């Protein structure tokens, strides 16, 4: 049966859809709720579970307007498929012919950047604002010991390879829990990085959320009422904090030059590949 929400409900879904469409990456339900809370659509943080999530669930499951089941970011569930392959030799060769050259885009950078963030569902946001420029590590709460050891190993390996400062920039909630997560992670990761490679130049910086951001943007208390969450930032606010935190750590012109070089190499490869296998001639 077609979903026909009431006028007031349609207005909420339409406003929520405007927020979804306002950014060039996937967002989480929590982020979307904060946008509506800032708009005054919701005035009680308890509405998040009691009213907002059920509403979104109905709209997505029943394909209302532009809403679909895959709309909104969900980092907690992953489907693994197995057994697929190419149909035949020609299909494989055609796929190989479409390969693109990928060069090391970290060469020539002033620092090697590792970005850690607490809000797991905002991975798309950091990918959008830091493309090609940083290793990204979503925590999604308290990181496990193996995950922290893995980050420490990566930092040490990056130092051995590039010999420039290894800069960790952390983004998390401004509350007791969030600050505690960062404190424990910093202590473990830096200690273990130096254990892996004592000569390394490892640096740690908190990018946000900080008290200055809470005051500047007049952020509301979290849904739980115990502090301030990254998802409470709208997109322009978040982008400014991210860009400010990594200022001077990324040479974007060097990355652009590498991308141009990759394109030139790829074009030469495709020309030679087509001549060798004659795929175009057989079409």
Number of C-alpha atoms within 10 A of each C-alpha: 4 7 12 11 14 8 9 9 12 15 13 17 22 15 16 19 16 11 18 21 11 10 14 11 17 18 22 20 20 20 24 21 23 24 22 18 18 16 11 10 15 18 11 10 18 12 15 18 12 10 11 20 15 13 16 21 14 16 21 18 13 16 14 17 13 11 20 16 13 10 16 20 18 16 13 8 6 7 4 5 6 5 4 6 8 10 8 8 9 12 12 12 15 15 11 12 18 12 11 15 14 13 13 11 17 20 15 14 20 15 22 24 24 19 23 24 26 23 20 18 23 23 23 16 18 20 15 14 15 19 12 14 22 23 17 18 19 18 21 16 14 14 16 11 11 9 14 21 19 15 21 24 19 16 30 24 16 18 21 13 10 16 14 18 19 22 20 25 21 22 24 26 23 22 19 11 15 21 17 13 18 22 11 13 23 19 10 16 23 21 15 20 25 17 14 17 16 12 13 20 16 21 13 15 14 17 20 22 24 18 11 10 17 20 10 9 12 11 18 18 16 18 19 10 10 12 17 25 25 22 24 26 23 18 17 10 13 20 17 11 18 22 15 12 17 19 9 11 18 21 15 14 10 14 21 12 11 18 16 11 14 16 14 13 14 17 13 10 17 16 11 12 17 15 12 9 14 11 14 9 8 6 5
